[in-house]
Amino acid sequence: MIRQFILFTLCSLFTHAALADWEVVTHTDVDTGEQTRVAYTENRDGYSLEIYRDGKGAIRSRFSMNKSTNRLAEKNCPTFQVDRRGMSNRSINDAPCISHRQWVEFVLGYIDDNQEVFSTPLHNMMNGLAITYRFILENGAYAETRFSLEGSKRALTEVLGNQLVVRTE
């Protein structure tokens, strides 16, 4: 009986830890009151990654710096890479990222008729193990950080819609 309890407790702890990597949060625009559901994770270094669907059907990912004094170099898009797949520092259709000193945003794709999106990066984020961001800081130093993608598919499906089909290009 005690052995079963210990086994149950350990399984519960590991299951909770695995599911805790990604969560669904709601952001509210203070000006309009509009609410947006966001798939969110923060790594142990304090960097965060959010993926959401905007009001126009674009799927966006936002990588944010940690709370340190480090800032991103001006007009510099970080690269991101899922597992050992190809690296990128561009949005869909080869558009540049939207960059700020504390965050950078990429457009991963556009949802057609609420049913499908063509996006290899989104597909990789939903099915990969980890994503790495490499970037240049304001002081010229190079840095990188990594996020686990465990639980990302569940959170992204909840945020983007259960019926959404993600196709690769």
Phi, psi and chi 1 to 4 in degrees:
 res  aa     phi    psi   chi1   chi2   chi3   chi4
   1 MET       -  -46.3  178.5   79.0  156.8      -
   2 ILE   -65.2  -40.4  -68.4  174.7      -      -
   3 ARG   -60.7  -42.4 -174.3  175.3  179.7 -167.4
   4 GLN   -64.0  -40.3  -70.3  173.0  -28.7      -
   5 PHE   -62.8  -44.8  174.9   74.3      -      -
   6 ILE   -63.1  -44.9  -68.1  170.8      -      -
   7 LEU   -61.2  -44.7 -176.9   59.6      -      -
   8 PHE   -60.6  -44.5  172.9   77.9      -      -
   9 THR   -63.3  -45.3  -56.2      -      -      -
  10 LEU   -63.2  -43.5  -72.7  173.4      -      -
  11 CYS   -61.9  -40.6  -73.0      -      -      -
  12 SER   -64.0  -41.5  -63.7      -      -      -
  13 LEU   -64.2  -45.6  -72.5  173.5      -      -
  14 PHE   -67.2  -39.4  -71.1  122.3      -      -
  15 THR   -63.3  -44.9  -59.2      -      -      -
  16 HIS   -62.9  -42.6  178.0   69.6      -      -
  17 ALA   -63.3  -40.5      -      -      -      -
  18 ALA   -67.0  -40.2      -      -      -      -
  19 LEU   -77.8  -18.5  -66.0  177.0      -      -
  20 ALA   -78.0   -9.3      -      -      -      -
  21 ASP   -62.1  -42.4  -75.2  -27.9      -      -
  22 TRP  -121.3  138.8  -77.4   80.4      -      -
  23 GLU  -136.3  163.2   59.9 -175.8  -47.8      -
  24 VAL  -103.5  124.0  175.0      -      -      -
  25 VAL  -124.0  164.4  -61.9      -      -      -
  26 THR  -118.1  127.4  -58.2      -      -      -
  27 HIS  -103.5  138.3  -70.0 -101.7      -      -
  28 THR  -115.7  125.2  -56.5      -      -      -
  29 ASP   -70.4  120.2 -174.8  -50.5      -      -
  30 VAL   -67.0  -25.8  -67.2      -      -      -
  31 ASP   -80.1  -42.1  -64.8  -32.1      -      -
  32 THR  -106.5  -17.9   65.4      -      -      -
  33 GLY    79.0   -0.1      -      -      -      -
  34 GLU   -65.6  135.3 -178.1  179.5  -26.6      -
  35 GLN  -105.9  139.2  -66.7 -171.4  -32.9      -
  36 THR  -127.5  128.0  -56.3      -      -      -
  37 ARG   -84.5  135.9  -68.3  170.8   39.1   94.3
  38 VAL  -131.7  133.9  176.9      -      -      -
  39 ALA   -83.0  124.2      -      -      -      -
  40 TYR  -132.5  140.8  173.3   86.2      -      -
  41 THR  -146.1  153.3 -169.9      -      -      -
  42 GLU  -132.8  133.9 -176.1  174.4  -46.7      -
  43 ASN   -89.7  174.7   66.9   16.7      -      -
  44 ARG   -66.7  -16.5   65.3 -177.0  142.9  175.1
  45 ASP   -86.6   -2.6  -63.2  -35.0      -      -
  46 GLY    91.9    0.8      -      -      -      -
  47 TYR   -78.0  151.4  -64.2   94.0      -      -
  48 SER  -128.1  157.0   64.4      -      -      -
  49 LEU  -135.3  128.2 -179.4   57.8      -      -
  50 GLU  -127.1  140.2  -61.0  170.5  -58.1      -
  51 ILE  -131.3  130.9  -59.3  174.2      -      -
  52 TYR  -151.7  168.4   64.2   97.5      -      -
  53 ARG  -107.1  123.2  174.9 -176.3 -173.4  165.2
  54 ASP   -83.7  177.7   72.2   13.4      -      -
  55 GLY   -64.8  -14.6      -      -      -      -
  56 LYS  -104.0    7.2  -65.4 -175.7  167.0   88.3
  57 GLY    87.7    8.0      -      -      -      -
  58 ALA   -84.2  138.9      -      -      -      -
  59 ILE   -97.9  122.9  -61.4  173.2      -      -
  60 ARG  -119.4  145.4  -62.8  175.7  177.4  -88.9
  61 SER  -118.7  136.0   71.0      -      -      -
  62 ARG  -124.0  117.9  178.7  177.6  -77.0 -155.2
  63 PHE   -98.1  124.9  164.3   68.7      -      -
  64 SER  -118.9  143.7  -64.0      -      -      -
  65 MET   -68.5  161.2  -60.8  -64.8  -72.0      -
  66 ASN   -77.1 -179.3   58.6   18.3      -      -
  67 LYS   -77.6    2.6  -55.3  -74.9 -172.1 -100.9
  68 SER   -69.9  179.7   73.1      -      -      -
  69 THR   -80.7   -3.9   56.7      -      -      -
  70 ASN   -66.1  139.7  -70.2  -25.6      -      -
  71 ARG  -132.8  154.6  -61.4 -167.2 -174.5  -74.8
  72 LEU   -70.7  147.0  -69.8  166.4      -      -
  73 ALA   -63.0  144.3      -      -      -      -
  74 GLU   -62.9  141.1 -104.8 -174.3   82.3      -
  75 LYS    52.3   42.7  -61.5  179.0 -177.1  175.7
  76 ASN  -132.8  118.5 -167.0  -57.7      -      -
  77 CYS   -89.5  123.9  -68.4      -      -      -
  78 PRO   -65.1  161.0  -13.4   23.7      -      -
  79 THR   -94.3  152.5   62.0      -      -      -
  80 PHE  -132.3  146.5   60.4   92.8      -      -
  81 GLN  -146.3  125.5 -179.0  177.5   19.0      -
  82 VAL   -93.0  124.0  174.0      -      -      -
  83 ASP    49.6 -127.2  -58.8  -29.3      -      -
  84 ARG  -108.3   18.7  -66.6 -173.5  177.2  -93.5
  85 ARG   -76.2  178.6  -63.0  173.7  179.1  137.8
  86 GLY   -60.4  146.3      -      -      -      -
  87 MET   -85.1  152.7 -111.7 -173.3  -67.5      -
  88 SER  -149.2  152.6  179.4      -      -      -
  89 ASN  -136.8   27.8   72.6  -19.2      -      -
  90 ARG  -127.1  156.3  -52.0  -63.3  -77.3  178.6
  91 SER   -83.3 -178.9  -71.4      -      -      -
  92 ILE   -58.9  153.4 -165.9  157.3      -      -
  93 ASN    58.6   28.1  -60.7  -32.3      -      -
  94 ASP    61.7   23.1 -153.7   30.6      -      -
  95 ALA   -76.4  149.2      -      -      -      -
  96 PRO   -71.9  165.0   23.8  -30.6      -      -
  97 CYS   -72.2  167.7   69.3      -      -      -
  98 ILE  -100.9  116.2  -59.7  166.0      -      -
  99 SER  -114.7  141.8 -177.0      -      -      -
 100 HIS  -138.3  164.2 -176.2  -87.6      -      -
 101 ARG   -66.0  -27.2  -70.1 -178.1  166.1 -165.5
 102 GLN  -104.1  -12.5  -77.9  -60.3  114.6      -
 103 TRP  -155.5  165.0   53.4  -95.6      -      -
 104 VAL  -141.3  143.6   62.4      -      -      -
 105 GLU  -127.3  138.4 -162.9  166.4  -89.5      -
 106 PHE  -120.4  141.0  -64.2   93.7      -      -
 107 VAL   -90.3  120.0  176.5      -      -      -
 108 LEU   -90.9  -19.8  -59.6  177.4      -      -
 109 GLY   166.4  173.2      -      -      -      -
 110 TYR  -122.4  132.6  -64.8   95.3      -      -
 111 ILE   -80.7  127.1  -62.3  173.3      -      -
 112 ASP   -96.7  124.9  -66.8  -31.4      -      -
 113 ASP    50.0   34.2  -61.7  -34.6      -      -
 114 ASN    56.6   19.6  -89.9  -14.4      -      -
 115 GLN  -122.7  -36.9  -65.1  178.6   -1.6      -
 116 GLU  -147.8  159.1   68.7 -179.5    1.3      -
 117 VAL  -141.0  138.0   60.3      -      -      -
 118 PHE   -98.4  107.7  -73.1   88.7      -      -
 119 SER  -159.3  103.1  176.4      -      -      -
 120 THR   -64.1  -42.9  -60.5      -      -      -
 121 PRO   -59.9  -41.7  -23.5   32.4      -      -
 122 LEU   -65.0  -44.6  178.9   61.5      -      -
 123 HIS   -56.2  -45.4  176.3  -89.8      -      -
 124 ASN   -64.3  -40.3  -67.2  -14.5      -      -
 125 MET   -66.4  -30.5  -70.9  176.4 -171.1      -
 126 MET   -80.4  -22.0  -66.7  176.4   82.8      -
 127 ASN  -120.6   -1.9  -64.5  -69.5      -      -
 128 GLY   -89.3 -179.6      -      -      -      -
 129 LEU   -99.1  -37.7  -61.4  174.0      -      -
 130 ALA  -155.3  152.7      -      -      -      -
 131 ILE  -123.7  135.3 -175.0  168.9      -      -
 132 THR  -115.6  132.4  -56.7      -      -      -
 133 TYR  -108.7  132.3  -77.4   83.4      -      -
 134 ARG  -120.7  134.5  -64.8  174.3 -178.3   93.2
 135 PHE  -154.1  161.3   47.9   95.2      -      -
 136 ILE  -104.8  133.5  -61.1  172.8      -      -
 137 LEU   -86.3  164.3  -61.7  171.2      -      -
 138 GLU   -54.6  -33.8 -175.4  177.2   54.5      -
 139 ASN   -83.4    4.1   65.5    7.6      -      -
 140 GLY    92.5   -7.9      -      -      -      -
 141 ALA   -73.5  154.0      -      -      -      -
 142 TYR  -100.4  140.6  169.2   85.8      -      -
 143 ALA  -143.4  163.1      -      -      -      -
 144 GLU  -149.2  156.7   72.6  175.9   52.2      -
 145 THR  -148.6  159.5 -165.9      -      -      -
 146 ARG  -132.2  145.0 -173.7  174.8 -156.3 -170.4
 147 PHE  -123.3  140.0  -63.4   90.3      -      -
 148 SER   -72.9  143.7  167.8      -      -      -
 149 LEU  -103.1    9.1  -68.1  172.8      -      -
 150 GLU   -64.4  124.3 -179.4  142.4    5.4      -
 151 GLY    88.2   -3.1      -      -      -      -
 152 SER   -67.1  -38.9   63.7      -      -      -
 153 LYS   -62.7  -43.4 -172.7  169.1 -166.3  166.9
 154 ARG   -61.7  -48.7  175.0 -162.3   47.0   81.7
 155 ALA   -66.3  -42.1      -      -      -      -
 156 LEU   -68.3  -37.0  -73.1  164.9      -      -
 157 THR   -63.9  -39.9  -61.0      -      -      -
 158 GLU   -66.4  -40.4 -171.0  175.5  -27.9      -
 159 VAL   -76.1  -42.3  165.8      -      -      -
 160 LEU   -90.7  -18.2  -57.9  174.9      -      -
 161 GLY   118.2  133.7      -      -      -      -
 162 ASN   -65.1  -26.7  -68.4  -30.6      -      -
 163 GLN   -88.9   -8.0  -56.3  -57.0  -41.4      -
 164 LEU   -66.5  130.2 -176.0   66.9      -      -
 165 VAL  -101.9  124.7  175.9      -      -      -
 166 VAL  -102.2  117.1  179.6      -      -      -
 167 ARG  -110.5  148.8  -58.7 -165.7 -172.1  -80.3
 168 THR   -92.4  154.8   57.6      -      -      -
 169 GLU   -85.9      -  -66.3  140.3  -28.3      -
